[in-house]
Amino acid sequence: MNKKILITASALGILSIALGAFGAHGLKELITVNAIQTFEIGVRYQMYHAFFLLFVGNTSYVTIKTKKIVYYLTLIGVLFFSGSIYGLATNDLTNFDFNFFGFITPLGGFFLILAWVFVFIDFIKMSSKNQ
């Protein structure tokens, strides 16, 4: 499971950098400043959670069961949160109306919060010999 988490974390990090560069340079002339700022929020949260998964995949303080839960919550959360933000920020560039998917953004955020809560609970349950 750790290898899968670390590979996913690395892929999310790579995509964050690529999307960030694309947003800063490729979209600069195509969308509004406000839309670019919105796009950057998606990139930022994707990168935060790439780092989060790198931590989860490398720590022994989180149980395997929790790692699996956190992995899927984070992956779905990033796809819903950042993915919907990318769509909404670039909505004017396509014939598809991403506003229809606006409700997915807070759902993705909720999944990301839940992932952190599961790690938090594992930390609280840690025995004193692990401290």
N, C-alpha and C positions, 0 to 999 in steps of 0.2 A: 504493500500500500504506500509506503514512504516514497518509493521510486516513482509511482504514478503521481503522487502529490507534487514531488519535486519537478517532474517533467512538465506537469500542467502549470506550475508556478513559473517556470522558465518561459514557457510558451506565452503565458499572459504578460510577462515582463517584456518579451520581445515585441509582442503585438502592441503593448502600451507605447513603447518607444517609436515604433513605426507609425502608429495612429497619431501620436503627438506631433511627430514631424510632418505628417500629412496635414493635420489640422492647422499647424502653424504656417506651412508653406503652400500646400496644395489648395487649401480652402480659403486662404486669405482674401483672394479677389472674388470669390464665389458666394460667400455668405456674410452676414452682418457680423459686426464685432461681438454683439450679444450672443449670436449663435456660436461663434468660435469659443467664447468663454464657456458656454454650456457644453460644447464638445470637449473642452479641456477638463471639465468636471468629470466626465465619463472616463477620460484617460487617467486622471489622477486617482480615482477610486479603483480602477482596474489595477494600477500599479501598487496601490496600498495593499490590495488583496493578493497580488503576486508575492509581495514580501511576507504577508500573513501566512500564505501557504508554504513558503520557504521555511518559515519558523515552525509551523505545524509538522511539516515533513521531517524536520531535523531534531525535534525535541522528544525526550523520553517522558516528559511531564504530562503528556496528553495520551490517554489510552487509545488503543487501536480502534475500538468501537467509536470513540469520539472523533478520531481522525477521519473515519469513513463518513460520519455524519457531517462534519465540518467541511470536508472536501466537496461533497455534493451540494450542501447549502451555499458554499462560497462560489462554486462553479455556476450554479443556476442563478445565484444572486448577481454575479458579475454580468452574466449574459443578459439577464432581465434589466438590471440597473444601467450598466454602461451601454449595453446594446441598444436599449430604447432611447437613451440620451443621444447616442450617435445618430440614430434614425431621426429623432425629433430635431436635432440641430441642423441636419442636412435635408430636412423635409422639402425645402423649396427647390432642391436640385433634382428631384425625382417626380415621376407621375404617381407614385404611391403615397398615400396619406398616412404618415406615421403617427399623426395625432390620435388615430384610432387606438394605438398601443400605449398611449400615455399612462394608462392605469397600471401598466407593468412596472414602471419605474419605482413607485413606492413598494410594490411587492418584492422587487429585487432588493431594495434597501432593507426590507424586513428580513429577508433570508440572510443577508450579510450580518445584520444585527444578531440574528439567531446563532449564526456560526460563532461569533465572538462570545455569546452567552454560554454556549456549550464548552468552549475552552475555559472560560471564567469558572464554570461549575467544576470542571476537572481540577483547576488550581485550588479551589476551596476544599475539595475532597482529598487533596494530597496529604499523605501521612507526614508526620513530623520528621521522619528520617530522610525524606526527599527535600527538605527545606534547606 
